[in-house]
Structures are given as structure tokens and as C-alpha cells.
């Protein structure tokens, strides 16, 4: 069985747990840990887990709201940390005491019973990767922090059973915001973040009868609202707005079976 939950998603920090259970064994992957170690421990405790229950960490890119306490967590728990070489170099090539594992597009990774398939995305980071995770029966896509969906991205999302999808901003709200012009261009550009409309286009492109969950993530507190996100995704998926789930900055999302 494969399941996932966000521990929190937004500009203040991002972390997602993916869990596979087979027989009597449970494998857990933490995707990003963009909080302080204390805050991560608190969020894990809320769901009845501790950092010692995690088998590995995958860092999608070097921005602080994603890499957060990765070094401290790895050192304290002696956890392997996966990231691209570009991400590692962008952080100064810090020493992970032999526990650094280099990932790249097309290189499949095994974390217990979770197979992790990284793929490149267009984002203003050195070598950002997003993920497809599977237990062999079900597949989850994690897609946050990108400016647009390339054909390669859409190909990696084909046939998913669940998708955690960035819905960062409403374009009209961003344009009318107090953000300086350069920041509006960065956020709304091809290497920035997905608008609701762009996210809806992705959801529409990958939608099929077996897609059980699409969870909106990385919502901007200044330039978006959950209501706008639910409306955009519901229209794209031909579903009710009440069925649409969002991962919040404070609480994340509930556990969802894939």
C-alpha cells in the first residue's frame, strides 16, 4: 500500500511524507524538509511519527523552503539524503559525512519498497528535480516549484494514481499585488511558479479514470486563495469544488491512500 501526506506546503516551508507498506515492513521517504529541525519534529509528532521513522530524504532543490534542516536532520538521524549534483553544489557542496546520494533525471532510486523516479523541471534553481514515486502497483507524482510543464514533465506524470500539484498563484492577484515588478516577473515566469490556470492545464492533461487524488500545494498566502484553486481544479477535472483538497502551510494535508 502506498500513501502520502504533506506536513506543510508554502513559502514558509515544504515537506511531504511518502509511505509504502508491504507485509510487515513500512518504508518512509521525506521529500524536502524546509523547516527548522524543531518544527519538523513537531509536525512529525502530530502524525504519530518521529524523524527516526524516516528511511531517507530527497531534496528537490536548494531553496530554503525546501532544503531547510536537511543537513542537521541527516547528521542527527544518520539519514541518507538524495539531491542532484547541481543542488548540492548550489548549497556550497556541504559535507553530509558520507550520506549524500546524488540523483539525476532518469536514475531510479530505491528507498525500501518505494521506487523513486526523479525528473527535471524548469525552475530558477541549479538542477531542480521533481518526483514520481511508486510501490509497483500505484504511482504518486510530486510536482511543485516549476514555471511551466514541458513535454518531458507531462510524460513523467502519465498514468498517475495521485498528484501533489503546485497551484502557487492567481495571475490577476499577482499582477495587482504589492510585489515589486522583478518579483512578479520571477514568480509568473517560465522558471518561476505555476499559476492556477497553468496547474489546471496540467491536471486536465494528466487526468484519467484512475487518477484518485489531485492535491493542490504551495499556495501563495499573498497571491492566491483556496477557493480560487478549488474552482480551477474542479473545472479542469470535471469534479465538484468540495472534492478538491489543498495542502496548507500550517497543517499540510491528511494521509491519502494512492
N, C-alpha and C positions, 0 to 999 in steps of 0.2 A: 504494500500500500504506500502511495506517495501522497504527501500533504505539505502545505506551506502556510506561513503566516508572516505578515510584516510586523516587525517590532516598532516601527515608526518610519514615516516617509515624508520628507520635505527638506527645505533648505537648512533646517537645523540639525538634520541627521537622518541617515538611512541604514536600515538593517533588515534582512529578510532571512527567515529560517526555512530550510527545506529538509524534510524528514522522510526517510524510506524505512519501512518495517518489513522484514522478511523472516518468517519463522520466529525465533526468539531474539533476533538482532535488530537494533534500530541504528541507523546511520543518520548523522545530522551535519548539514553544511550551513554555515553562516555566510550569506552573501552581503558583503560590506558591513562595516561596524563604525558608522560615522558618529559615534557618541564618545563621551569620556568612559573610561573603564567602569567607574562607579555607576553611571547612568545605564550602561549596558547591563551590568549585573542586576540593577533594579528592574529593568524591562524583562530580562530573562526570568527573574524570580516571580514576576507577575504571572507567567505562564507555566510555573512549576518546574523551571529548569535552572541549571547553573552553567557557567562557562565550561566547566569540566565535562559537561554532557555533549559538547561540540567536538566533532572529529576533525574539521578543517575549516579554514576561512578562505573565501575568494573575494578579492578586491577588484572592482570593475574599473576604477581609475583613481587618480591621485587627489582629487578634490577633497577638501577636508570633511565635507558632509558624507563622505563615503569611506575614506581611509581611517579617519578618527583614531581609535585606540588600537589599531591593528598591531603595532609593534609591541605595546605593553601587554596586550592580550596574548600574543604569541609567546612572549617571554615568560609570563606568569604561568600559562597553562601548557607550555611546550607544544603549541599547535603549529602544524604546517600552514603556511599562508601562500596562496596562489595569486599571482598577478602577472600581467605582461611585463616584458623586459622594459618597455617604454615607461610603464607606470612606475616600476622600481627605480629607473634612472631619474624620473621626474621628482621622486621623493628624496633624491640625493644618494641613491644606492645604499640605503641603510642596511646594516648587518642584522640579519634575523637568526644569527647563531646556528646556521646550517639548516634552518627550517623554511627558507624561501624556496618556492617552487615556481618556475617560470612557465606561464601559459601563453598560448597563441591561438589565433584563428585556425580551426581545423584539427587541433590537437585535443583528442578526447581525454578526459581525466576521470579517474575513479575515486570516489570517496565512499568506501564501503559499498553499499548497494545502490548508490546514486552515481549515474554516469553523467558527467558534466561536459557540455559541448560549447565552448566559447566561440563567439563570432565578433568581428569588428563592426563598429558603428561610427557614424560621423558625429563627433563631439569635440569641443575645444579642450582636449586633453591629449597627452602624448601618444598613447596607444590604448584607447579605451576598448573594453570588451564587454559584451552582454552575454547572456547565457540561455541555453536550453538544457533542462535537467530531466532525466528520465530514470525510472526504475526498471525499464524494459517493457513495461506494459502501458504506462501512462507518461505523458510529457507535459512539462511546465516551461513556459517562456518567461524570462525576466528581462524587461525592456524599459529601462529608464535612462535618462541623460543622453539624448541624441537630438539632432536638429531636424532630421528627416529620415524617412525609411528608404534605403537603397534596395534594388532588386535582391542583393545578397541578404539583407536583413529579412525581407519578406520570405525568401526561400527558407531561411532558418526557422521561421515561425509557422511553416506549413504543417497542418495536421495536429496542432496542439490540442491538449485537453483543458489547459488553463493558461491564462496570461496575466502577468502583473505588468501593467502598461502605464507609462508616463502620460499624464494629462496635466502639463505644467501650467499653462496659462490660457486665458481667453484673449484673443488678439485685440479686441476692442478695449478691454480693460487695460492691457499692457500699453496700448497706444495712448490712452488717456491718463496713465499713471504718472506719478512724480519721479519715476526713474529718469536719470539723465539719458540723453539721446544715444550715447555709446552703449549703455547697458541695454536699452530697448533693442538696439541692433544686434547685440550679442545674444540676448535671450531668444529673440524671434528669428535669428538667422539660421542658415543651413547647418551650422555646427553648434547650435545652442540647445534649446529645449523644445519639446513638442507642444504645439498649441492643441486645444481641444479638437479643432477641426482636423488637424493632422493625425491625432490619435484616433479619431473616429474613422478616418480613411484607412488606417492600419487595421483597426478592428473589423471593418467591413471587408477588407481584402483577405483576412485570415479566417473569417467566420465560416463555420461548417456545423453540421448537425451534432458533432461530437464535442464541440467547444463548450465546456460546462461553466467555466468562470472567466470573466474578464474583470480584474480589479484595478481601478484607477489609482495611480500612485504619483508621488512627487508634486502634489498640487501646490501652487504658489499661494501663500496666505494673502499677498497683496493684489494679485492679478488673476484670481480665479475664485470660484465658489463651487462647493459640491453639487449644488443644484444645476449649474451650467454643465458640469461634467456629466452628471447622470443623464441630462437631456440629450447631450451629443452622442453618448454611447448607446443609449436606448434607441435612438433613431437609427444609428448605424447597424445595430444588431437586430432590429425589429422586435424589441423587448419592451417591457414596462420599466419606467424610471425607478420604480420601487425595487426592482430586481438588481439594479446596478450597485456595486459595492465600491467604496473608496477607502484607501489606507490613509489614516490621519497621521499628522506629525506626533501627536501626543500618545495615541493608543495603537496605531498600526491597524491591523485587521484581525479578524478571528482566524482560527485554524480552518482551512478549507481542504477537503479531500479532492485530489486531482482525478 
